[in-house]
Amino acid sequence: MRVLTFTSLFPNSAKPQFGVFVSQRMAHFAKRAGNSVHVVAPVPYFPSWLPDNQRQHWSQIPRQEQVNNMTVFHPRYPLLPGVSMAVHGLLMFLGSFSVVRQLSRSMHFDCIDAHYVYPDGFAAVLLGKALNLPVIVTARGSDINLFPAFRSIRPQIRWTLQKASGVIGVSAALKDAMVALGIARDTIEVIGNGVDLTRFAPIDSKEAKSRLGIPVDARAIVSIGALTPVKGFHFLIPSLASILPRYPKARLYIVGEGKDRNKLESLIHELGLQEHVFLVGSKPNEELKFWYSAADLSCLVSAREGWPNVVLESLACGTPVLATRIGGIPEILTSQELGVFVEQNRESIATGLEFALSKQWERSAIASYARRRTWDDVAIEVENYLLSCSEKSTVGPARKEFPAT
């Protein structure tokens, strides 16, 4: 198949860890015989001379580059963050149209593979209607769990899902949420993410701790995610404080970066946890195996998730997971031998930490379980679904309906 992947969630030279899960899925898809993938990852226009550290990286992204042996194009589109939400998808469509049209004429794509329902999927469906191409949209998390709450874009999300030639949810929970939006259940396919076994496999704990500078006798806990309120670190950190009288060698390593760093640093100092909680910053995806392998336990105490890759990555390294029972997490942690479920509050998390640190886990069995779901498996499922949707699609001029924004 000749596929155009359209998404702003894709690694680039300025942010190589951004959207790794999309890159992994399509890189493995592209490796299958007869498949080719070109990527259009639109970027908001940002003048390089404006002083804004949070958005400065946009101006550093090249117009074209290679990522995982795939050619990636980065057309620009106008955007006023916090202001343009209602027309974000339309602006993305207008800024990307010329590049996508040129690619479509030369590559003769079978379909457009879009990731994230709004604004990316909305723009992709507009592109598909303009260029007579079927569009398959993948819902990934907050695009369904959060965005429909905004009245200005909820109709555009529903229109995108209704007009797409196919819809993928990365978890059954997301499928249920889309059905609740009025989307027919039989039009949605569930294809969860996978794990890269060349990147995530068990490493000797002492070796991993030595590499990372973690004390050999520490009861290490790792939590990987953006430093934002939804990830629940403001619950996890006080929970660690609660168990220190019984586990004085417990150490929490939070891997990630985000807008809440200053708040979390203040919380750590307020609780006197400077020797027990460490904000180690963002780390390359290929380095995470050392953090998982060094840890006795991995934690994800989010308020919402789609299909969090960190859960399967931790399991692939043989590390059990303590997590909230939300999104696709129960679809991954299907046994009590893989981890512990908690509520997103201090008492529940503290109880879960104590239980998990006292339990003797079969780490080799945990790693074996994770090996059942690789990106190669995902690529086969994606190929079959894209092919099926493309063959059944009847796109054409008569179907070109454009919504009001």
NORVEN-V182156 format. One record per pair of residues at least 4 apart in sequence whose C-alpha atoms are under 8 Angstrom apart, sorted by the first residue. I is the first residue (numbers start at 1). J is the second residue. Records with the same first field share a line. If there is no record, write none. Layout:
I = J / J
//
This chain:
1 = 34 / 35 / 36 / 109 / 110 / 387
2 = 35 / 36 / 37 / 107 / 108 / 109 / 110 / 111
3 = 35 / 36 / 37 / 38 / 109 / 110 / 111 / 112 / 113
4 = 37 / 38 / 39 / 40 / 109 / 111 / 112 / 113
5 = 26 / 37 / 38 / 39 / 40 / 112 / 113 / 114 / 115
6 = 39 / 40 / 41 / 112 / 113 / 114 / 115 / 120 / 121 / 124
7 = 39 / 40 / 41 / 42 / 114 / 115 / 116 / 120 / 121
8 = 40 / 41 / 42 / 43 / 115 / 120
9 = 18 / 19 / 22 / 41 / 115 / 116
10 = 18 / 19 / 20 / 22 / 23 / 41
11 = 15 / 16 / 17 / 18 / 19 / 20 / 23 / 67
12 = 16 / 17 / 18 / 61 / 65 / 67
13 = 61 / 62
14 = 57 / 58 / 60 / 61
15 = 57
16 = 20
17 = 284 / 285
19 = 23
20 = 24
21 = 25 / 193 / 309
22 = 26 / 115
23 = 27 / 67 / 68
24 = 28 / 196 / 375
25 = 29 / 193 / 194 / 375 / 378 / 379
26 = 30 / 37 / 379
27 = 31 / 68 / 69 / 70
28 = 32 / 375 / 376 / 379
29 = 35 / 376 / 379 / 380 / 382 / 383
30 = 35 / 36 / 37
31 = 35 / 36
32 = 379
37 = 70 / 71
38 = 70 / 71 / 72
39 = 70 / 71 / 72 / 73
40 = 72 / 73 / 74 / 75 / 96 / 100
41 = 72 / 73 / 74 / 75
42 = 73 / 74 / 75 / 76 / 77 / 92 / 95 / 96
43 = 58 / 74 / 75 / 76 / 77
44 = 58 / 76 / 77 / 78 / 79
45 = 58 / 59 / 76 / 77 / 78 / 79
46 = 50 / 55 / 56 / 58 / 59
47 = 59
48 = 56 / 59 / 60
50 = 56
51 = 56
52 = 56
53 = 57
56 = 60
57 = 61
61 = 74
62 = 74
63 = 73 / 74 / 75
64 = 71 / 72 / 73 / 74
65 = 71 / 72 / 73
66 = 70 / 71 / 72
67 = 71 / 72
73 = 99
75 = 95 / 96 / 99
76 = 95 / 96
77 = 91 / 92 / 94 / 95 / 96
78 = 91 / 92 / 95
79 = 84 / 88 / 91
80 = 84
81 = 85
84 = 88
85 = 89 / 152 / 153
86 = 152 / 153 / 405
87 = 91 / 405
88 = 92 / 119
89 = 93 / 118 / 119 / 120 / 121 / 122 / 123
90 = 94 / 119 / 122 / 123 / 405
91 = 95
92 = 96 / 119 / 120 / 123
93 = 97 / 123 / 124 / 126 / 127
96 = 100
97 = 101 / 127
98 = 102
99 = 103
100 = 104 / 127
101 = 105 / 131
102 = 106
103 = 107 / 108
104 = 108 / 109 / 131
109 = 133
110 = 133 / 134 / 390
111 = 133 / 134 / 135 / 136 / 386 / 390
112 = 124 / 128 / 133 / 134 / 135 / 136
113 = 135 / 136 / 137 / 138 / 386
114 = 120 / 121 / 124 / 135 / 136 / 137 / 138
115 = 120 / 121 / 137 / 138 / 139 / 140
116 = 120 / 121 / 137 / 138 / 139 / 140 / 141 / 143
117 = 121 / 122 / 137 / 138 / 139 / 140 / 143 / 144 / 157 / 160 / 161
118 = 122 / 123 / 143 / 147 / 156 / 157
119 = 123
120 = 124
121 = 125 / 137 / 138 / 160
122 = 126 / 156 / 157 / 159 / 160
123 = 127
124 = 128 / 135
125 = 129 / 135 / 160 / 163 / 164
126 = 130 / 402
127 = 131 / 133
128 = 132 / 133 / 134 / 135
129 = 133 / 134 / 395 / 396 / 397 / 399 / 400 / 401
130 = 400
132 = 395 / 396 / 397
133 = 395
134 = 164 / 165 / 389 / 390 / 393 / 394 / 395
135 = 164 / 165 / 166
136 = 164 / 165 / 166 / 167 / 168 / 386 / 389
137 = 161 / 164 / 166 / 167 / 168
138 = 167 / 168 / 169 / 170
139 = 143 / 144 / 167 / 168 / 169 / 170 / 174
140 = 144 / 169 / 170 / 174 / 306 / 307
141 = 145 / 146 / 174 / 304 / 305 / 306 / 307
142 = 146 / 147 / 304 / 305 / 306
143 = 147 / 148
144 = 148 / 174 / 177 / 178
145 = 174 / 177 / 304
146 = 150
147 = 153 / 154
148 = 153 / 154 / 157
149 = 154
150 = 154
151 = 155
153 = 157
154 = 158
155 = 159
156 = 160 / 403 / 405
157 = 161
158 = 162 / 181 / 182 / 183
159 = 163 / 403
160 = 164
161 = 167 / 183
162 = 183
165 = 389 / 390 / 393
166 = 187 / 188 / 189 / 386 / 389
167 = 187 / 188 / 189
168 = 188 / 189 / 190 / 191
169 = 174 / 175 / 188 / 189 / 190 / 191 / 192
170 = 174 / 190 / 191 / 192 / 193 / 306 / 307 / 328
171 = 175 / 190 / 191 / 192 / 306 / 307 / 327 / 328 / 331
172 = 176 / 190 / 328 / 331
173 = 177 / 306 / 327 / 328
174 = 178 / 306 / 327 / 328
175 = 179 / 185 / 188 / 189 / 190
176 = 180 / 185
177 = 181
178 = 182 / 183
179 = 183 / 184 / 185
183 = 187
184 = 188
189 = 385
191 = 378 / 381 / 382
192 = 307 / 378
193 = 307 / 309 / 373 / 375 / 378
194 = 309 / 312 / 373 / 374 / 375 / 376 / 377 / 378
195 = 200 / 309 / 312 / 313 / 316 / 370 / 371 / 373 / 374 / 375
196 = 200 / 313 / 374 / 375
197 = 201 / 316 / 371 / 374
199 = 286 / 289
200 = 286 / 288 / 289 / 313 / 314 / 316 / 317
201 = 289 / 316 / 317 / 318 / 367
202 = 289 / 293 / 316 / 317 / 318 / 367
203 = 207 / 208 / 289 / 290 / 293 / 294 / 317
204 = 208 / 293 / 294
205 = 209 / 293 / 294 / 295
206 = 210 / 216 / 294
207 = 211 / 294
208 = 212 / 290 / 291 / 293 / 294
209 = 213 / 214 / 215 / 216 / 290 / 291 / 294
210 = 214 / 215 / 216
211 = 290
212 = 290 / 291
214 = 218 / 220 / 294
217 = 249
218 = 249 / 250 / 251
219 = 247 / 249 / 250 / 251 / 295 / 296 / 357
220 = 250 / 251 / 252 / 253 / 294 / 295 / 296 / 297
221 = 250 / 251 / 252 / 253 / 295 / 296 / 297 / 298 / 299
222 = 252 / 253 / 254 / 255 / 291 / 292 / 295 / 297 / 298 / 299
223 = 252 / 253 / 254 / 255 / 298 / 299 / 300
224 = 254 / 255 / 256 / 299 / 300 / 310
225 = 231 / 254 / 255 / 256 / 257
226 = 231 / 255 / 256 / 257 / 258
227 = 231 / 233 / 256 / 257 / 258 / 259 / 260 / 261
228 = 232 / 233 / 258 / 259 / 260
229 = 233 / 234 / 260
230 = 302 / 303 / 304
231 = 300 / 301 / 302 / 303 / 304
232 = 236 / 301 / 302 / 303 / 344
233 = 237 / 264 / 301
234 = 238 / 264 / 267
235 = 239 / 344 / 345 / 346 / 349
236 = 240 / 301 / 346 / 349 / 350
237 = 241 / 252 / 267 / 268 / 277
238 = 242 / 271 / 346
239 = 243 / 346 / 347 / 349 / 350
240 = 244 / 250 / 252 / 350 / 353
241 = 271 / 273
242 = 350
243 = 247 / 248 / 350 / 353 / 354
244 = 248 / 249 / 250
250 = 276
251 = 275 / 276 / 277 / 278
252 = 276 / 277 / 278
253 = 277 / 278 / 279 / 280
254 = 277 / 278 / 279 / 280 / 281
255 = 279 / 280 / 281 / 282 / 283
256 = 279 / 280 / 281 / 282 / 283
257 = 261 / 281 / 282
260 = 264
261 = 265
262 = 266
263 = 267
264 = 268
265 = 269 / 279
266 = 270
267 = 271
268 = 272 / 273 / 274 / 277
269 = 273 / 274
273 = 277
274 = 278
283 = 287 / 288
284 = 288
287 = 291
288 = 292
289 = 293 / 313 / 314 / 317
290 = 294
291 = 295
292 = 297 / 298 / 314 / 317 / 319
293 = 317 / 318 / 319
295 = 319
296 = 319 / 320 / 357
297 = 319 / 320 / 321 / 322 / 356 / 357
298 = 314 / 319 / 320 / 321 / 322
299 = 321 / 322 / 323
300 = 311 / 321 / 322 / 323 / 324
301 = 322 / 323 / 324 / 342 / 343 / 344
302 = 323 / 324 / 326 / 344
303 = 324 / 326 / 344
304 = 326 / 327
305 = 326 / 327 / 328 / 329
306 = 327 / 328 / 329
307 = 327 / 328 / 329
308 = 312 / 328 / 329
309 = 313
310 = 314
311 = 315 / 321 / 329 / 332
312 = 316 / 332 / 370
313 = 317 / 370
314 = 318 / 319 / 320 / 321
315 = 319 / 320 / 321 / 338 / 366 / 367 / 369 / 370
316 = 366 / 367 / 368 / 369 / 370 / 371
317 = 367
318 = 362 / 363 / 364 / 365 / 366 / 367
319 = 363 / 366 / 367
320 = 337 / 338 / 339 / 361 / 363 / 366
321 = 338 / 339 / 340
322 = 339 / 340 / 341 / 342 / 352 / 353 / 356
323 = 329 / 339 / 340 / 341 / 342
324 = 329 / 341 / 342 / 343 / 344
325 = 329 / 330 / 341 / 342 / 343
326 = 330
328 = 332
329 = 333
330 = 334
333 = 338 / 339
334 = 338
335 = 339
336 = 340
337 = 361 / 362 / 366
338 = 366
339 = 356
340 = 352 / 356
341 = 352
342 = 348 / 349 / 352
343 = 348 / 349
344 = 348 / 349
345 = 349
346 = 350
347 = 351
348 = 352
349 = 353
350 = 354
351 = 355
352 = 356
353 = 357
354 = 358
355 = 359
362 = 366
363 = 367
364 = 368
365 = 369
366 = 370
367 = 371
368 = 372
373 = 377 / 378
374 = 378
375 = 379
376 = 380
377 = 381
378 = 382
379 = 383
380 = 384
381 = 385
382 = 386
383 = 387
384 = 388
385 = 389
386 = 390
387 = 391
388 = 392
389 = 393
395 = 399
396 = 400
//
